[in-house]
Structures are given as structure tokens and as C-alpha cells.
Amino acid sequence: MVIYGAMLSLLLERPRPVGELVAGLGLSQPSTSKHLRVLREAGLVTARTEAQRRVYALDSRPLIALDAWLAPYRSMWERRLDALERHLDSTATTKEDQT
């Protein structure tokens, strides 16, 4: 999963040919191509041919849809994390007062 995140991060910056992704990720060309095929089949990247090389670009549409689906859950977790932060802050203050 880490490789896919790193690959998507590189493609977020700009479209890249396979060779740049190989260099940026430190993977072999066949391994990079296999990961790109998975991302392409998932609809997260597109490929176009320029001369004799393939250039890959991020397709953000599925990620936008995922972000919209996660929105209600994100607000629930934000409230809970804010409450945890307040609790931890009050605990830290109490411990500092005791020393």
C-alpha cells in the first residue's frame, strides 16, 4: 500500500513517464509497471503515449468520490479527536500542576 501512496503522490505533482516513476520509487521497471496497471484498472491513473513512452497521470475523480463518501465519517471523527485532545490537554495540565 505504501508504494501505491508514493506513486500517487508523485503523479499528484505532475504526469510522469514510467522511467521517472522507476527513479522516484526505487523499484524495477517491471514492478513499477505492475503497480501502474493495478492503479489504471482501479481508475486512479490514466496513460497516454508520447512518442515511444507512456506517460501516466493521476485521475482524481475516484478520489473526489471517495472524499465525498468519507465526509460524514470525517466530521464524526473530528469531534471525537477534538474531545480526546481536550482531555489530553487537561490531563497534561493537571500533571504539571502536581510537580
C-alpha positions in Angstrom: 0.0 0.0 0.0 2.9 2.4 0.7 4.1 2.0 -2.9 0.7 3.0 -4.2 0.6 6.1 -2.0 4.1 7.1 -3.1 3.2 6.6 -6.7 0.0 8.6 -6.4 2.0 11.4 -4.6 4.4 11.6 -7.5 1.6 11.7 -10.0 -0.2 14.4 -8.0 2.7 16.7 -8.7 2.5 16.1 -12.5 2.1 13.4 -15.1 5.3 11.3 -15.4 6.7 8.7 -17.7 7.4 5.3 -16.3 11.2 6.0 -16.2 10.7 8.9 -13.8 8.5 6.8 -11.6 11.1 4.0 -11.5 13.7 6.5 -10.5 11.5 8.2 -7.9 10.3 5.0 -6.3 13.5 2.9 -6.5 11.6 0.0 -8.0 12.4 -2.1 -11.1 10.6 -1.1 -14.3 8.6 -4.4 -14.4 7.4 -3.9 -10.7 6.5 -0.2 -11.4 4.5 -1.3 -14.5 2.6 -3.9 -12.5 1.7 -1.3 -9.8 0.7 1.2 -12.5 -1.5 -1.5 -14.1 -3.3 -2.0 -10.8 -3.9 1.7 -10.4 -5.0 2.0 -14.0 -7.5 -0.8 -13.6 -8.8 0.9 -10.4 -9.4 4.0 -12.4 -6.9 6.1 -10.4 -4.4 6.8 -13.2 -4.6 7.3 -16.9 -1.9 6.6 -19.5 -1.1 8.3 -22.8 1.5 7.5 -25.4 4.1 10.2 -26.2 6.4 9.1 -28.9 7.8 5.8 -27.6 7.0 6.2 -23.9 3.9 6.0 -21.8 3.1 9.0 -19.5 0.9 8.4 -16.5 -1.4 10.9 -14.9 -3.5 10.9 -11.8 -7.2 10.7 -12.3 -8.7 12.4 -9.3 -12.3 11.7 -10.0 -12.4 8.4 -7.9 -10.6 10.1 -5.1 -13.1 13.0 -5.1 -15.9 10.5 -4.9 -14.2 8.7 -2.0 -13.7 12.0 -0.2 -17.4 12.8 -0.6 -18.3 9.4 0.8 -16.0 9.8 3.8 -17.2 13.4 4.7 -19.9 12.3 7.2 -17.5 10.0 8.9 -14.7 12.6 9.0 -16.9 15.0 10.9 -17.7 12.3 13.5 -14.0 11.5 14.0 -13.0 15.2 14.1 -15.4 15.7 17.0 -14.1 12.7 18.8 -10.5 13.6 18.2 -11.1 17.2 19.4 -12.6 15.8 22.6 -9.6 13.5 23.1 -7.2 16.5 22.5 -9.1 18.5 25.2 -8.9 15.6 27.6 -5.2 15.1 27.0 -4.5 18.8 27.4 -6.4 18.8 30.7 -4.5 15.7 31.9 -1.2 17.3 31.0 -2.1 20.5 32.8 -3.1 18.5 35.9 0.2 16.6 35.9 2.2 19.8 35.5 0.4 21.4 38.5 1.3 18.4 40.7 5.1 18.7 40.0 
